[in-house]
Amino acid sequence: MSSSTEPLGAPRQPTLGADTRRDLSDAPFLLAARGRRPLRLPVWFMRQAGRSLPEYRRLRAGVDMLGACFDADLLTEITLQPVRRHGVDAAILFSDIVVPLRAAGVDVEISSGVGPVVRSPVRTRSDVDQLPELHTEQVDPVAGGVRALVGALGDTPLIGFAGAPFTLASYLVEGGPSKNHERTKALMHADPELWHRLMDKLAVMAVTFLRAQLAAGADAVQLFDSWAGALSERDYRRFVLPHSSKVFAGIADAGVPGIHFGVGTGELLPAMRQAGADVVGVDWRVPLDDAARRMSPGGEDPPVVQGNLDPALLLASWPVVEDEVRRIVEEGRAAAGHVFNLGHGVLPDADPTVLTRIVELVHGLRP
Ligand SMILES: Cc1c2[nH]c(c1CCC(=O)O)Cc1[nH]c(c(CCC(=O)O)c1C)Cc1[nH]c(c(CCC(=O)O)c1C)Cc1[nH]c(c(C)c1CCC(=O)O)C2
């Protein structure tokens, strides 16, 4: 049986570490992710581990990005750096969305200042058929890092993650970062059968990668569909939603919160929630009260949201940042739960002391 027809979460996948996972049921991040109101509003930052931190740049000197992602000691230390420095309510695993592709044998590099570059783009039926399957043991260094992290993090939850099938497909089909995703969109419309075959393989890969992290003890997961906002809602529902739904279904037995995030997804928020997410990430374009209304127009079953400070504003003055943080916290009360975050990742030029101040401010506000 080929991998694309095998049921997701088949027995050869590892069990999900329910016996070893820490009991962090009082952790503010996990409470908020489950739609409860913790005493303290939780906050973490996408890309909190990375180039805004001088201690990160020192550790990474002379080590290439993907090399660091396969070094259990290094990825553990890099993941811990922002937790120590900022006092955030969650750690996010230091890794990358292309790690499972590289682990499976795809020739992909991360080029500094550019992003992932795929040597042989995937465009034909034979390219799709040759895309290798990911075997759990190929990401053993990542699992080793996760095990070390859950030992080192104390009461702080660890968020594991994977790239969603569409965002990974875009890198594979375009061969690198893309503004218009034109080859990807052309492929999905010109050959839907081939498109779904590719997406199916990427969904299986994401499930394998996430299950390895969950089996090692990750407390929550985030599915990054960073570029899904490039699609119309109609195309998203037809070409993407079924596959992202398979990813959430493939890890549902872990019983941990799942976050679903993309940029520019204001029109897609209800569909992204429907994929099976417990928490929906909102960038800076839509205020959180509006986002909650879009996902629950009648007010029944309100969503849990994460976001939505514009990362560019970290470079503005503190009074600007403070006003924005207060507004976002206020608007977040319209949702069932709010995990404070940026609307996208920390930019390399952000001043890390501003991030620490944001954590202190958020923690001092009424949730
Ligand atoms: C689209 C995407 C990628 N990778 C990721 C996404 C989804 C999130 C998003 O939308 O930003 C996910 C990712 N990549 C990285 C993390 C680490 C965890 C964290 O959030 O702190 C996470 C969650 C580390 C990284 N991933 C990367 C860096 C920078 C590389 C470096 O430090 O040398 C880091 C810290 C490289 C990378 N990898 C990718 C890009 C676009 C880049 C930036 C390229 C550049 O500007 O140099 C692909």
PDBQT file of the ligand as one rigid body, heavy atoms in Angstrom, charges set to zero:
ROOT
HETATM    1  C1  LIG A 401       7.436  30.170   6.251  1.00  0.00    +0.000 C 
HETATM    2  C2  LIG A 401       8.227  29.533   7.361  1.00  0.00    +0.000 A 
HETATM    3  C3  LIG A 401       9.575  29.080   7.284  1.00  0.00    +0.000 A 
HETATM    4  N1  LIG A 401       9.897  28.568   8.514  1.00  0.00    +0.000 N 
HETATM    5  C4  LIG A 401       8.853  28.696   9.368  1.00  0.00    +0.000 A 
HETATM    6  C5  LIG A 401       7.783  29.267   8.661  1.00  0.00    +0.000 A 
HETATM    7  C6  LIG A 401       6.424  29.506   9.218  1.00  0.00    +0.000 C 
HETATM    8  C7  LIG A 401       6.420  30.700  10.076  1.00  0.00    +0.000 C 
HETATM    9  C8  LIG A 401       6.424  32.009   9.333  1.00  0.00    +0.000 C 
HETATM   10  O1  LIG A 401       5.483  32.237   8.566  1.00  0.00    +0.000 OA
HETATM   11  O2  LIG A 401       7.359  32.781   9.536  1.00  0.00    +0.000 OA
HETATM   12  C9  LIG A 401       8.739  28.224  10.758  1.00  0.00    +0.000 C 
HETATM   13  C10 LIG A 401       9.841  28.519  11.681  1.00  0.00    +0.000 A 
HETATM   14  N2  LIG A 401      11.164  28.779  11.394  1.00  0.00    +0.000 N 
HETATM   15  C11 LIG A 401      11.855  28.955  12.537  1.00  0.00    +0.000 A 
HETATM   16  C12 LIG A 401      10.981  28.750  13.621  1.00  0.00    +0.000 A 
HETATM   17  C13 LIG A 401      11.547  28.714  15.034  1.00  0.00    +0.000 C 
HETATM   18  C14 LIG A 401      10.786  28.817  16.171  1.00  0.00    +0.000 C 
HETATM   19  C15 LIG A 401      10.323  30.210  16.543  1.00  0.00    +0.000 C 
HETATM   20  O3  LIG A 401       9.257  30.626  16.053  1.00  0.00    +0.000 OA
HETATM   21  O4  LIG A 401      10.975  30.852  17.399  1.00  0.00    +0.000 OA
HETATM   22  C16 LIG A 401       9.716  28.508  13.104  1.00  0.00    +0.000 A 
HETATM   23  C17 LIG A 401       8.419  28.278  13.833  1.00  0.00    +0.000 C 
HETATM   24  C18 LIG A 401      13.274  29.248  12.668  1.00  0.00    +0.000 C 
HETATM   25  C19 LIG A 401      13.932  29.962  11.574  1.00  0.00    +0.000 A 
HETATM   26  N3  LIG A 401      13.809  29.726  10.237  1.00  0.00    +0.000 N 
HETATM   27  C20 LIG A 401      14.649  30.557   9.552  1.00  0.00    +0.000 A 
HETATM   28  C21 LIG A 401      15.344  31.375  10.469  1.00  0.00    +0.000 A 
HETATM   29  C22 LIG A 401      16.390  32.416  10.108  1.00  0.00    +0.000 C 
HETATM   30  C23 LIG A 401      17.640  31.730   9.672  1.00  0.00    +0.000 C 
HETATM   31  C24 LIG A 401      18.844  32.104  10.479  1.00  0.00    +0.000 C 
HETATM   32  O5  LIG A 401      18.760  32.417  11.682  1.00  0.00    +0.000 OA
HETATM   33  O6  LIG A 401      19.939  32.018   9.897  1.00  0.00    +0.000 OA
HETATM   34  C25 LIG A 401      14.921  30.988  11.744  1.00  0.00    +0.000 A 
HETATM   35  C26 LIG A 401      15.409  31.517  13.064  1.00  0.00    +0.000 C 
HETATM   36  C27 LIG A 401      14.824  30.537   8.083  1.00  0.00    +0.000 C 
HETATM   37  C28 LIG A 401      13.577  30.610   7.311  1.00  0.00    +0.000 A 
HETATM   38  N4  LIG A 401      12.720  29.550   7.143  1.00  0.00    +0.000 N 
HETATM   39  C29 LIG A 401      11.631  29.972   6.404  1.00  0.00    +0.000 A 
HETATM   40  C30 LIG A 401      11.812  31.347   6.109  1.00  0.00    +0.000 A 
HETATM   41  C31 LIG A 401      10.866  32.208   5.312  1.00  0.00    +0.000 C 
HETATM   42  C32 LIG A 401      13.040  31.744   6.688  1.00  0.00    +0.000 A 
HETATM   43  C33 LIG A 401      13.656  33.139   6.720  1.00  0.00    +0.000 C 
HETATM   44  C34 LIG A 401      14.755  33.313   5.747  1.00  0.00    +0.000 C 
HETATM   45  C35 LIG A 401      15.579  34.526   6.084  1.00  0.00    +0.000 C 
HETATM   46  O7  LIG A 401      15.015  35.621   6.163  1.00  0.00    +0.000 OA
HETATM   47  O8  LIG A 401      16.791  34.367   6.284  1.00  0.00    +0.000 OA
HETATM   48  C36 LIG A 401      10.464  29.100   6.104  1.00  0.00    +0.000 C 
ENDROOT
TORSDOF 0
